Amino acid sequence: MLLVYLGIYTFWLVVVWALFIVSKIHAYKFKNFSHNIVRVTNLLFTFLLLLSILGYLFIFMNYDYKETVQLDFSEKKHFSEVDY
C-alpha cells in the first residue's frame, strides 16, 4: 500500500511541478511587466519544494508496516447457492 500512496502522490507532484514550470516560463516571458514576478515565482518555488518534501515525510512517517489483516480460515463455510 505504501507504493500506491507514493505513486499517487508522485503523480500529483508531477502535475503541480509541470504547472509551476509553465508559470516560470511565463514569468520570464512577461518579467518586463512587473518587478515582483520573479520574486513571487521564487517564493512559489520555495513553498512547493517545502510542501513536496513534507508530503513524502508525512507518507513515510504515517505508514504502519506492522498493520496487517488477519484472515480467519478455521471455520469452514458451505454455500449452497449464489445470489447475484
N, C-alpha and C positions, 0 to 999 in steps of 0.2 A: 504494500500500500504506500510505502514511502516513495517508491519510484513513480507512482501515479501522482502523488502530491507534487513531487519535484518536476515531473513532466508538465503538468497543468500550469504550475507557477512559472516555469521557464517559458512556456508558450506565451503567456500573457506578458512576461517581461520582454520578449522579443517584439511583441506588438507595440508595447509602450515605448521601448527604445527606438523602434523604427519611426514612430511618430515624432519622437524627440529629434532624431536625425533630420527629418523633413523640416521641423521647425528651426533647427540650427542652420540649415541651408538657406531657408527663407530669411533668417536673421542676418546672415552675411549678405544676402542679396539686397535687403532693404535697410542696411545699417545707416545709410545716409539720411533716413527719415527721422530717426530718433537716436539720441545718445545713450539711452538706457537699455536698448535692446540687447546689447552684448552682455551687460551686467545681469539682466534678467535671465538670459539663457544660461549663463554660468551658474547662477543661483539655482536654476531648474536642474542643471546637470548634477550639482552637489546634492540636491534634495532627492533626485531619482537614484543616485548612487547609494545614498544612505538607506533609502527605502528598500532597494534591491538586496543589499547585504542584510538588513534587518529581517526581511522576509525569509531568506534562506536560513538565518539563525532561528527564527521562530518555528519553521518547519522541523529543523533538526532537534530543537530543544523540546518540542511538544510531542514528538513521535515516540511512542512507547513500544520498544522492541519486545517486551515481555507480554504484551497483551495478545493473547491467543484465544481462539474459540475452541472449546472442548465439545465434541460431539459424543452423544451417548448412544452406543450401539448395543448395549447389553439387553435391551428389551426388543424382542422380535415382533414385528407387526405384520399382519397379513391383510392385504387389501383385496377384497373380492371383486370390487368393481371400481371403475374410474369415472368420475364425473367431470365432464368437460364444460 
